[in-house]
Amino acid sequence: MKASAKEIKRLKSRVEELQREVSERDEMIGFMSRRFRKGGGGGGRRVREGGGDPE
């Protein structure tokens, strides 16, 4: 019985950790989404279609 209680405690702890990770990812996705909508998405240099020099 004690082993089962330990395992349940370990699993609950893992679930909480995963929930935090998902929350952090949601925040990052929201940040990137807002940034993209404002025109700042994509980052880096732009390259013309056809592989020419950067604009």
N, CA and C of each residue as an Amber inpcrd file, in Angstrom:
protein
   165
   0.8220000  -1.1960000   0.0000000   0.0000000   0.0000000   0.0000000
   0.8660000   1.2590000   0.0000000   1.9620000   1.2590000   0.7710000
   2.8350000   2.4220000   0.8300000   3.4540000   2.7220000  -0.5270000
   3.8040000   1.6820000  -1.2520000   4.3790000   1.8870000  -2.5870000
   3.3740000   2.5550000  -3.5070000   2.1200000   2.1900000  -3.4050000
   1.0810000   2.7990000  -4.2350000   0.9250000   4.2700000  -3.9060000
   0.9450000   4.6240000  -2.6370000   0.8180000   6.0220000  -2.2210000
   2.0140000   6.8340000  -2.7230000   3.2080000   6.2270000  -2.6640000
   4.4050000   6.9030000  -3.1700000   4.3040000   7.1420000  -4.6680000
   3.8400000   6.1320000  -5.3690000   3.6990000   6.2350000  -6.8220000
   2.6700000   7.3000000  -7.1820000   1.5630000   7.3340000  -6.4700000
   0.5290000   8.3520000  -6.7210000   1.1090000   9.7450000  -6.4880000
   1.8630000   9.9140000  -5.4170000   2.4810000  11.2090000  -5.1200000
   3.4530000  11.6040000  -6.2310000   4.2550000  10.6470000  -6.6870000
   5.2040000  10.9180000  -7.7670000   4.4900000  11.3180000  -9.0510000
   3.4160000  10.5880000  -9.3690000   2.6620000  10.8940000 -10.5920000
   1.9810000  12.2580000 -10.5080000   1.4370000  12.6030000  -9.3470000
   0.8110000  13.9250000  -9.1780000   1.8430000  15.0310000  -9.3630000
   3.0350000  14.8080000  -8.8330000   4.1130000  15.7750000  -8.9830000
   4.4770000  15.9480000 -10.4570000   4.5380000  14.8450000 -11.1620000
   4.8680000  14.8870000 -12.6020000   3.7860000  15.6120000 -13.3900000
   2.5190000  15.3660000 -13.0390000   1.4070000  16.0500000 -13.7110000
   1.5220000  17.5630000 -13.5050000   1.8430000  17.9890000 -12.2790000
   2.0010000  19.4160000 -11.9950000   3.1470000  20.0150000 -12.8140000
   4.2350000  19.2740000 -12.9280000   5.3760000  19.7300000 -13.7240000
   4.9830000  19.8910000 -15.1900000   4.2690000  18.9210000 -15.7230000
   3.8360000  18.9850000 -17.1150000   2.8410000  20.1200000 -17.3400000
   1.9680000  20.3690000 -16.3710000   1.0290000  21.4860000 -16.4860000
   1.7790000  22.8130000 -16.5550000   2.8460000  22.9580000 -15.7560000
   3.6590000  24.1790000 -15.8130000   4.3070000  24.3300000 -17.1840000
   4.8320000  23.2270000 -17.7190000   5.4650000  23.2750000 -19.0370000
   4.4680000  23.6890000 -20.1130000   3.2750000  23.1340000 -20.0660000
   2.2420000  23.4800000 -21.0500000   1.8740000  24.9540000 -20.9250000
   1.7540000  25.4290000 -19.6950000   1.4380000  26.8330000 -19.4610000
   2.5210000  27.7380000 -20.0460000   3.7820000  27.3850000 -19.8340000
   4.8880000  28.1680000 -20.3830000   4.8540000  28.1710000 -21.9040000
   4.5570000  27.0370000 -22.4970000   4.4710000  26.9610000 -23.9620000
   3.3120000  27.7920000 -24.4760000   2.1710000  27.7430000 -23.7780000
   1.0220000  28.5580000 -24.1740000   1.3760000  30.0450000 -24.1470000
   2.1060000  30.4560000 -23.1050000   2.5250000  31.8570000 -23.0140000
   3.4330000  32.2220000 -24.1830000   4.3730000  31.3460000 -24.5250000
   5.2910000  31.6200000 -25.6330000   4.5460000  31.6710000 -26.9610000
   3.6090000  30.7640000 -27.1630000   2.8160000  30.7690000 -28.3970000
   2.0050000  32.0570000 -28.4840000   1.4100000  32.4700000 -27.3760000
   0.6550000  33.7260000 -27.3540000   1.5410000  34.9140000 -27.6660000
   2.7350000  34.9370000 -27.0870000   3.6790000  36.0240000 -27.3340000
   4.0590000  36.0750000 -28.8070000   4.4120000  34.9330000 -29.3730000
   4.8150000  34.8910000 -30.7750000   3.6520000  35.2560000 -31.6850000
   2.4500000  34.8210000 -31.3240000   1.2690000  35.1370000 -32.1180000
   1.0140000  36.6430000 -32.1380000   1.0970000  37.2690000 -30.9580000
   0.8880000  38.7240000 -30.8800000   1.9720000  39.4530000 -31.6700000
   3.1970000  38.9810000 -31.5490000   4.3130000  39.6040000 -32.2560000
   4.1220000  39.4900000 -33.7650000   3.6780000  38.3330000 -34.2180000
   3.4610000  38.1140000 -35.6460000   2.3560000  39.0270000 -36.1650000
   1.2540000  39.1530000 -35.3900000   0.1330000  39.9970000 -35.8150000
   0.5440000  41.4630000 -35.9170000   1.5180000  41.8730000 -35.1190000
   1.9890000  43.2560000 -35.1610000   2.9930000  43.4700000 -36.2930000
   3.3090000  42.4320000 -37.0310000   4.2230000  42.5640000 -38.1560000
   5.6690000  42.2570000 -37.8100000   5.9320000  41.7980000 -36.6060000
   7.3010000  41.5170000 -36.2130000   7.6770000  40.0650000 -36.3490000
   6.7860000  39.2610000 -36.8910000   7.0600000  37.8320000 -36.9820000
   8.0410000  37.5160000 -38.0820000   8.5300000  36.3190000 -38.0590000
   9.4340000  35.8750000 -39.1110000  10.8840000  36.0570000 -38.7530000
  11.2090000  37.1970000 -38.1930000  12.5830000  37.4650000 -37.7760000
  13.5830000  37.2980000 -38.9050000  14.8110000  37.6220000 -38.6580000
  15.8690000  37.3990000 -39.6240000  15.7410000  38.2560000 -40.8720000
  16.6230000  37.9600000 -41.8400000  16.6360000  38.7260000 -43.0810000
  15.5890000  38.1930000 -44.0420000  15.1110000  39.0830000 -44.8770000
  14.1790000  38.6550000 -45.9220000  14.9810000  38.3590000 -47.1770000
  14.5890000  37.3240000 -47.8740000  15.2270000  36.9620000 -49.1300000
  14.1610000  36.9790000 -50.2000000  14.5020000  37.6170000 -51.3270000
  13.5240000  37.6780000 -52.4130000  13.2380000  36.2880000 -52.9390000
  12.0190000  36.1480000 -53.4930000  11.6580000  34.8820000 -54.1200000
  12.6730000  34.5990000 -55.2110000  13.0970000  33.3840000 -55.3320000
  14.0980000  33.0240000 -56.3270000  15.4870000  32.9520000 -55.7190000
  15.6100000  33.2960000 -54.4310000  16.9000000  33.1530000 -53.7580000
  17.8840000  34.2820000 -53.9810000  17.3980000  35.4450000 -54.4010000
  18.2960000  36.5820000 -54.6520000  18.8360000  37.1870000 -53.3710000
  19.3930000  38.3600000 -53.5090000  19.9580000  39.0850000 -52.3650000
  18.8600000  39.5080000 -51.3980000  19.2130000  39.7040000 -50.1280000
  18.2130000  40.1980000 -49.1490000  17.7070000  41.5650000 -49.5650000
  16.4710000  41.8350000 -49.2160000  15.8570000  43.1300000 -49.5520000
  16.4670000  44.2280000 -48.7380000
